[in-house]
Amino acid sequence: MKTKLFLILTFVFAVLISAKEKKEIKVSGNCGMCKKKIEKSLKINEVYNAKWDQKKKVLTVAFNEKAITLDSIQQRVAAAGYDTEKFKATDENYASLPECCLYRDVKEH
C-alpha cells in the first residue's frame, strides 16, 4: 500500500513540475507602487509567483503553461497600465496610474 501511494505521489509531483514554466518579461514601470500593481495583476491561480525587479524592469513569472499563456500574462499586466515587451497598455489604463508610476514621460539619465 505504501509503495502504491509513493508511486502516485511521485507521478503527481512530476506532472506538477512539468507544467510549471518560468519566464522573464520586460515590463515598464518606475517605483515600488508599480511593483505592487504589476505583481497584484498576476495574483491568479495559474500564476505561481510573479516578481518585478524595479532596477532591471524585468518581471520573473512562474506559471502553469497548461492553464495560461505568456501572451495572456502580458495582456493582464498591460491591462493594469504597464507596457510589456509584447503588449502596450491602453492610454486610458496608463493614464489611470498614480503620477509616480507614469513611466512613458520619464527621461532616463
C-alpha positions, 0 to 999 in steps of 0.5 A: 500500500505504501509503495502504491501511494509513493508511486502516485505521489511521485507521478503527481509531483512530476506532472506538477513540475512539468507544467510549471514554466518560468519566464522573464518579461520586460515590463515598464514601470518606475517605483515600488507602487508599480511593483505592487500593481504589476505583481497584484495583476498576476495574483491568479491561480495559474500564476505561481509567483510573479516578481518585478525587479524595479532596477532591471524592469524585468518581471520573473513569472512562474506559471502553469503553461497548461492553464495560461499563456505568456501572451495572456500574462502580458495582456493582464499586466498591460491591462493594469497600465504597464507596457510589456515587451509584447503588449502596450497598455491602453492610454486610458489604463496608463493614464489611470496610474498614480503620477509616480508610476507614469513611466512613458514621460520619464527621461532616463539619465 
